[in-house]
Amino acid sequence: MTGYIIRRLLQAIIVVLGVMLFVFVIYHLEPAYIMARAIVGPRASPAQIQAVIQANAFNKPFYDQFWRELQNYATLNFGHSYQRNAPVSTLIAENLPRTGLLVGTATVFALLIAIPLGVFQTVRRNKPSDYVLTSLAFIFYSMPPYVLGPVLVIYLAIKVHVFTPIVPTNYSVAQLATDWRAMTLPVLTLAAVTVASFSRYMRSSMMDALTEDYVRTARAKGAGRGRVLFRHAFRNALIPIVTLLGLSLPNIAGGAVLTETVFNYPGMGYLTTTAAEQFDLALVLGTTVVFAILVVVGNLLADILYAVLDPRIRYAK
Amino acid sequence: MPSDPGPVSGGGEGIVPWASPMIGAPPPSLKPGGPADAPFVAAPDAAGGVLPPPGDAASAIPAGGEARHTGSIYRLIFRVFLENKLAVLGLALVILMVLFCFVGPLLYHAQVFSATYNIELPPGAGHPLGTDGNGVDVLGELMVAGQNSLEVGLVAAALATSIGVIWGAIAGFFGGVIDAVMMRIVDVLLSVPILVLLIVLAVIYSPGKWTICLIIGFVAWQVPSRLVRGETLSLRTREYVQAVRVMGGGGRRIVLRHIIPNAIGTIIVNATFQVADAILFLAALGFLGLGLHFPQSDWGSMLSGGSTYMEVGAWWLIIPAGSCIVIVVVAFNFIGDALRDSLEVRLQQR
């Protein structure tokens, strides 16, 4: 197990380095003066642009720049965002917890709904209620946040004043966590897709578990319907869900980017989108790397949890 | 108990969750009996859908009879497809939307240029779905924007699938170091949220219609590449591939003429979901204001314009465009699901 974790950690580091390299290459395909102008602004004189190019070493060879960037990152110096005039690390530290709150709440909420729903559909399989729920899952599954979000805003915040339509951008995590009127719609919007997909996963995972030998054995020994369903099938059906959760992290993060844009929610997604639009290289690189690290770590945790939950799993070597 | 077709599948800004468990090296315990694990088309393909058990089939079919077999499997897919009500519904919805977008403008002449008093009108006489913030008729806009959404969706999906198929087939066929390096690259790309990559690329290249297809194709090919690599790993040990080798066929011939045609089931299923994904990607870019440039438009850009007016409750700027996106995506997901059922589950019983 320790060997496995070490190998996975090495892999994770390679993945994060690869992501950095990728974003770096894309941005450095642009000529140096464009990158400099993105920092000092369109009305800078040629001399000022030259100065910025010198200061940021944009005229150095590519590998040289990348190496410098790596050294900076190794010392947790993520650079400076000129557009916002703040260190990238500060910006990330401000916004990451808010995104964490949104994604965490939405995911927990989604699982609390999706898992019972999946079990319910298994019990009622191929009955009308199953078909209705399946159709709903299909529809919500295909409904991106930028469709669901505005619809919810129009009907629940504008026509009926139950919730606030957008989230105040200066809110701290504590303020967000206590203001349910502001948080409900973003959480619902982000959770919808997860509910749709995980109720389906849970349904098919339960159906698979019910075909296992141990379920037949339990039935043969006279275990009741409820006991077979919850003590035997349900607990085993949950195991793949953990892995699927790890694997769908990039998509949940993508959903968070869109949801944050719909509601002006002050988080990492909003930060990334605006940084990309302003050609703020340091900030884009920083946020993308943070996203990559989170996803990789999430996957790693899911894999480890998976081994903990299921004693049959033994990782080789 | 009949095996469940598997979790809901398909698009959703790169959600593709159904693919996740199948791609790459699946975590160990998804293997036993997981829905995603069906060993898959190779068997029905080799059997040409005619001979029942794959075991006999592999030995019974001579290596030369490929054209006939591909023909018959397409017929079989078609027949199984028509038996599936959801698939027919999906196909009907797609045809309906194509007619709406491409034939609609011939029948419905929207008054595109309009005076300021026409701005943001609710649905009513003359404008069945109202007008937007620029005074453009929403119904007419919906049709024209839909052309872009559908075209970009199809082209980008074709591109992503082609890149992925070639990448995966090469990695799987050569194996070893080449495979390891190529698949690590896929891993790297899969662990960035695709949307973030898309945003970065779209900002830098400030794309037009066809560049956007390239960009979407470029960020979305990893899932098909993993699927095809997996297929290739199992196909390359088949007798007919060995036979080609013995007869002196080179790597390119084996990959292009033998491995890819035999993995075509996986490829088609995934391509269908790719279309749904690509439409959602374009819509997401459009919504973020990074999509097609004015006066070009797509359903996502319409939503972007509409969400500026959501505070005044202008539902007609959100719901029509949103419904178009959802209908098309649901339709392609239905089709993809049905194709997967027909290729993976039903054919195996024959």
Chai-1 contact restraints between the chains, C-beta under 6 A:
chainA,res_idxA,chainB,res_idxB,connection_type,confidence,min_distance_angstrom,max_distance_angstrom,comment,restraint_id
A,V15,B,D187,contact,1.0,0.0,6.0,A-B,restraint_1
A,V15,B,V188,contact,1.0,0.0,6.0,A-B,restraint_2
A,V15,B,S191,contact,1.0,0.0,6.0,A-B,restraint_3
A,G18,B,V188,contact,1.0,0.0,6.0,A-B,restraint_4
A,V19,B,V188,contact,1.0,0.0,6.0,A-B,restraint_5
A,V19,B,V192,contact,1.0,0.0,6.0,A-B,restraint_6
A,A137,B,V8,contact,1.0,0.0,6.0,A-B,restraint_7
A,F138,B,V330,contact,1.0,0.0,6.0,A-B,restraint_8
A,Y141,B,V8,contact,1.0,0.0,6.0,A-B,restraint_9
A,S142,B,V326,contact,1.0,0.0,6.0,A-B,restraint_10
A,S142,B,V329,contact,1.0,0.0,6.0,A-B,restraint_11
A,S142,B,V330,contact,1.0,0.0,6.0,A-B,restraint_12
A,M143,B,V326,contact,1.0,0.0,6.0,A-B,restraint_13
A,P144,B,E13,contact,1.0,0.0,6.0,A-B,restraint_14
A,P144,B,L280,contact,1.0,0.0,6.0,A-B,restraint_15
A,Y146,B,F287,contact,1.0,0.0,6.0,A-B,restraint_16
A,Y146,B,L303,contact,1.0,0.0,6.0,A-B,restraint_17
A,V147,B,G322,contact,1.0,0.0,6.0,A-B,restraint_18
A,P150,B,S307,contact,1.0,0.0,6.0,A-B,restraint_19
A,P150,B,M310,contact,1.0,0.0,6.0,A-B,restraint_20
A,P150,B,I318,contact,1.0,0.0,6.0,A-B,restraint_21
A,V151,B,I318,contact,1.0,0.0,6.0,A-B,restraint_22
A,V153,B,M310,contact,1.0,0.0,6.0,A-B,restraint_23
A,I154,B,M310,contact,1.0,0.0,6.0,A-B,restraint_24
A,I154,B,G313,contact,1.0,0.0,6.0,A-B,restraint_25
A,I154,B,W315,contact,1.0,0.0,6.0,A-B,restraint_26
A,I158,B,G313,contact,1.0,0.0,6.0,A-B,restraint_27
A,K159,B,G313,contact,1.0,0.0,6.0,A-B,restraint_28
A,P165,B,E311,contact,1.0,0.0,6.0,A-B,restraint_29
A,V193,B,G12,contact,1.0,0.0,6.0,A-B,restraint_30
A,S197,B,P17,contact,1.0,0.0,6.0,A-B,restraint_31
A,R200,B,P7,contact,1.0,0.0,6.0,A-B,restraint_32
A,R200,B,V8,contact,1.0,0.0,6.0,A-B,restraint_33
A,Y201,B,P7,contact,1.0,0.0,6.0,A-B,restraint_34
A,S204,B,D4,contact,1.0,0.0,6.0,A-B,restraint_35
A,S204,B,G6,contact,1.0,0.0,6.0,A-B,restraint_36
A,S204,B,P7,contact,1.0,0.0,6.0,A-B,restraint_37
A,S204,B,P35,contact,1.0,0.0,6.0,A-B,restraint_38
A,M207,B,D4,contact,1.0,0.0,6.0,A-B,restraint_39
A,D208,B,G33,contact,1.0,0.0,6.0,A-B,restraint_40
A,T211,B,M1,contact,1.0,0.0,6.0,A-B,restraint_41
A,P240,B,L30,contact,1.0,0.0,6.0,A-B,restraint_42
A,T243,B,P27,contact,1.0,0.0,6.0,A-B,restraint_43
A,L247,B,S20,contact,1.0,0.0,6.0,A-B,restraint_44
A,S248,B,P17,contact,1.0,0.0,6.0,A-B,restraint_45
A,P250,B,P193,contact,1.0,0.0,6.0,A-B,restraint_46
A,N251,B,G14,contact,1.0,0.0,6.0,A-B,restraint_47
A,N251,B,I15,contact,1.0,0.0,6.0,A-B,restraint_48
A,A253,B,P193,contact,1.0,0.0,6.0,A-B,restraint_49
A,G254,B,E13,contact,1.0,0.0,6.0,A-B,restraint_50
A,G254,B,G14,contact,1.0,0.0,6.0,A-B,restraint_51
A,G254,B,P193,contact,1.0,0.0,6.0,A-B,restraint_52
A,G254,B,L195,contact,1.0,0.0,6.0,A-B,restraint_53
A,V257,B,L195,contact,1.0,0.0,6.0,A-B,restraint_54
A,T272,B,V196,contact,1.0,0.0,6.0,A-B,restraint_55
A,T273,B,I199,contact,1.0,0.0,6.0,A-B,restraint_56
A,T273,B,L288,contact,1.0,0.0,6.0,A-B,restraint_57
A,A276,B,I199,contact,1.0,0.0,6.0,A-B,restraint_58
A,A276,B,V200,contact,1.0,0.0,6.0,A-B,restraint_59
A,A276,B,V203,contact,1.0,0.0,6.0,A-B,restraint_60
A,E277,B,V203,contact,1.0,0.0,6.0,A-B,restraint_61
A,T288,B,V196,contact,1.0,0.0,6.0,A-B,restraint_62
A,F291,B,P193,contact,1.0,0.0,6.0,A-B,restraint_63
A,F291,B,V196,contact,1.0,0.0,6.0,A-B,restraint_64
A,A292,B,S191,contact,1.0,0.0,6.0,A-B,restraint_65
A,A292,B,V192,contact,1.0,0.0,6.0,A-B,restraint_66
A,V295,B,S191,contact,1.0,0.0,6.0,A-B,restraint_67
A,V296,B,S191,contact,1.0,0.0,6.0,A-B,restraint_68
A,D310,B,S29,contact,1.0,0.0,6.0,A-B,restraint_69
A,I313,B,P28,contact,1.0,0.0,6.0,A-B,restraint_70
A,I313,B,S29,contact,1.0,0.0,6.0,A-B,restraint_71
